[in-house]
């Protein structure tokens, strides 16, 4: 029986809370300094940016060595059941939601479709134009597709090769982006990056596995954590100074995400209270369901509390500036949807679409 990784449970809970906070702090992307809570929402985005990156790292940690447990056929079947079925089901549900309940809207999430039909659905599905928060599914499915390729390196104990891939990913995605901003360069990266290495969050996926197997010594981990939290502090300073200093701009989330991941893993191993571990294990099981359902809950909350909907954008934008929407909504959503999802999962048929 596979040993339960309790730090994965803690990270899943933290990651979904970060997602909820980022989605309640959308003023950062659609407001301006004239809004009283604008800078606070930008700061929240900076703090919570590792959210989905943590999910990808957890996936790598638990799946990259699947060959030690399952055949590739079994691996694919499990992933289809766990992710592909809910993804397709809820994509259809959200499309129908927009068609029949468009006046209520939801934000972020469902995208308006003014000429609904089969052709429109297919094109929207292929381009992630049904629920924009579902971009996560497109990425994670692409990672599942290449997992059998990179799992061979795990099988042959080529940790060094995997680390080289991670380094390449970091250079292509974070270092080049930072240098472009620092020196005001415009680089056509498609001619110098290796797509399979530099895209689809592969670096996070592999790094999650390397951290799980304790590939790095404690000293190296400490260095990575210092570098990561330094990057985080610089990003916070960039937010607080309104991007005034160019050397603080374009600092990617990779090092910060790794540092936070390592810190949580290290601290979680110190927890011996089985009751606490069991609670987080249960809550971790609600993560995907919360991710899927939270746009609907946000829309319901805004309608009931503010009588506002995203379709009337001018009236809705002040809602994004409301402290209740920014700070209370994600916590309330996490609590209520955790209860709802865990209850619904007791129904057998529901488990297939809310795994």
N, C-alpha and C positions, 0 to 999 in steps of 0.2 A: 504493500500500500504506500502510495506516495506521501511523503511527509508534508504536512501543511506548513506553508511559509507565512507566518503570522505578520511579518512586516509587509507582505503583499496586501494583506487585508487593511492594514493601517493606511498604506499608500493609496489604495483604491478609495477609501473613505475621504482622505484628504483631497485626492484628485477631483472627485465629483463635487465636493464642496467648492473647490477652486473654480470649477466650470460654472457652477451656479452663481458665484460671486462675479465672475467675468461677464456673465450674461445679464446680470442685474446692473452692472456698471457700464452699460453700453453708451452712456453719455460721453464717455471718453472718445468714442469714435464719431459721434454725431452732434456733439455740442461744441462749445467754444469757451474761452476764458470768461465770457460774460455770465456764465451759469455758476452759481455759488458752489456747487459740488463738483465742478468739472475737474479740477486738479486732483481731488480725492479719488475720483473714478479712474483717472489715469494712473494714479499710484496703486490702486487696487489691481489694475490690469498688469502692472509691473510685478507686483508681489505674486500674483496667481498665474503668471504665464506658463509655469511648468505643467499645468493641469493635464492636458491631453498627452503631453510628452511622457508623463508618469505612466499613463495607461499603456503607451507603446513599450516602455521599458518593462513594465510588468508582463506584457505579452511575450516579449523576448525572454525574460527570466523563466517563464513557465513552459514555453513552447519550443524554444530553439533546440532543445535536446530531446524532442519527442521520440526519436528513433530508439531510445533506450526503453520506451514503454509501448509504443504503438507502431504499426506499419504505416506507411504513407497513406494508404487507402483509408485506414481508420482515422488518421489525423485529419484528412480532408472531410470525411463524413462528420466528424465531431465539430469541426469548424463551421461547416454548412449549417448544422443543427443549432449551434450556439450563436452564430452571427448572421449568416446569410438569410436564414428564414425570417428572423425578426426584422432585419434590414428591409427586405422586400415587402413584408407584411405592413410595416409601419410607414414605408414610403407610399404605399397605396392608400393607407388610412389618411395620411397627411394631405395627399393630393385631393382625396374626396372631401376632406375637411375644408380645404380652400375653396373647392367648387361649391359646396353647399352652405358653408358658414363663413364666407369671405368677409362679410360685414364685421365680424368679430375680430378677425385677424389673430396673429400671435407674433411676438417679437422677443428675441430673435427666433428664427425657425422657418415656418411655412412661407412660401413665395407665391405671389399672386399669379393666377393663370386666367387670362381674359378670354381665351379661345380653347377651352378644355376639350379633350378628345384623346383617342388612342395615340395618334401621331404626336400630339403635344406632350402626352405623358412619357412616351418613349424617349423623345428628345430631351425632355426635362430630367428624366431618370439618368440618362447617359451623361448629363452635364451638371448634376447635383443642383438642379433648379427646382426642387420640390420642397426640401427642408434644408436650409444651408447649414444647420448644426450637424447634419448627417455626413459632412465631409470626413468625419472620423471613420465612418464605415468604409468609405472608398479607400482610405489610406491603409486601414488595418487589413482589409481584404487583399490589397496588393502585397502587404507584408506576408500574409499567409501563403500567397502564391509562390513567393521566392524562398519561403522557409525550407522546403525540401532541398533547395540548392545549398544554402548556407549551413544547414544542419549536418551536411557531410563533413564540414570543417570541424564541427563539434565532435562528430563520431571519430574523426582522426586526430583529435586532441590538438588542433591547430589554433590555439588561443592567440598566438602571435599574429597570425594572418587576420583573425577577426579584429584584433586591436588595430592593425594597419587600416582595415576598412573603416573603423570608427574614426581614426585620425584623418583619413581622406575625407570622410563626411564632414568633420568639423572644419577642415580647411576650406572646402568648397562652399559650405553653407554659412559659416560664421565668420571665419577670418577674412575671406574675400569680400563679404558684405561690409565688414567693418573698415577694411582698407579703402573700399570704394567711397565710403562716406568720409573717411578721414582725409583722403587726398583728392576728393571730388573727381573720382574716375568713373568712367562708364565702360564696363567690361561686358562683352557679349559672352556670358558664361557657358552658353550651350556648346561652344567650340573647345572649351578647356576642361569641362567636368565630365565625369564618367556617370552616365545616368543611373545605372543600377546601384552605384555606391552613393551618389550625392542626392538622390531623391527619396521620397516616400518615408522619411523618418527612419531609415534603416540604421543610422548611427545610434539612435536611442534604443531601438529594438535589440541590437547586438550588445550594447553597453549594459542593458538590464541583465542579460545573461552573464556577462563577465563579472558584474558585481555580485550576482547570486552565487557564483562558484568561488568567490573570494580570489579572483585572479590577481588582484592588486594587493601588495603588501600594505600593512597599516600605515606605513610612512608615506607611500604613494597616495593612498586614500586621503591622508591628511593634507597633502599638497593639493590634490584635486579639490578638496573641500574649501581650502583657503582661497584657491583661485576662483572657485564657483561663487562663494559668498562675497568675494571682492568684486566680481562682475556684477553681482546683485546690488551691492552698495553703490557702485558707479551708475548703474541704471536708475536707482532711486534718486541719486543726485541729479541725473539728467532730467528726471521728471520734475524735481523741485526747482530746477533752474530753467524750466521751460525750453530745454534743448539748446541753451545758450552756447555751450562749449562743445565744439565739434568732436573732440576726443572722447566725449561721453556718449556720442550718438552711435546707433547701429550695433550696440553690444548684444549679441544673440543670446538666447536662453539656454544654450547647450550646457555650459559649465555650471550655471546656477542650478539647472534641473538635476544634474549629476550630483552636485554637492548636497542638495536637499534630499535626494534619494538615498545617498549614502548615510546621511545623518539619521534619517528615519529608520533605516535598516539597523544601524548601530544601536540606537536608543531602544528600539522595539525588543531587541534580544535581551534587554535588562528586565523586561516585564515578565513576572512569574505568576501573576494572578490569573488563574485559568478562567475565571468568570469574565474578566475584562477582555481576555483574548477571544472568548466565545462571542461576546457582544459585537466586537469588531468583525469577527468572521461572519456573523449574521448580517450585519450592516453592509459588509462588502458584497454580499450576494444580491443586494438591491441596487447596486451601482448602475448596471446597464439599463435597468428599468427606469431609474430616475433620469438618466441621460435622455432616454426616449420620450418620457412623458413631461418633462419640465416645461417645454414651451407652452403646452396646453394649460398647465397650472399657472404659469405667469400670465397668460391671457385672461384666465378666469379671475385671478387676483386683481388685475388692473381694471377689469370690467366691474367687479363687485365693489372694490374700494374707491376707485376714481371715476367710474363710469366712463372710461376712456379705452379706445382701441387704436391700434397702429394705423388703421386705414385713414383716420383723421390725424395726420402726422403733426400738424401745427398744434393741435390740442394735446397730442400724446407726448411730445417732446418735454414739456414741463414735468411729466410723470417721471421721466428718466432722471430728473434732477431732484426728485423727492427722496429724502433720507430713508423713509420707510421702504421705498422700492429698492434703494441701493443696499441697505444694510440688513433690514429685517426679512425681506422677501426670500433671499437665498437660504437663510437659516430655517425659516418656516417651511419652505419647500422641501428642504432636506428631511426635516422631521416627519412631515405629513406624508410625503411620497415614500419614505422608507417604510412607514407603517402600511401604507396602501399596497406597495409592490410586494412586500413580504406576505401580506394577507392573500393577494391575488395569486401568488406563486403556489399556494396550497391547492389551487384548482389545476388539475392535470393539463388541460388543454391550454390554459394561459401560460404555463411554463414554456411552451414552445415559442411564444411570441414575446414573453418577458423573462428570459432565462436568468 
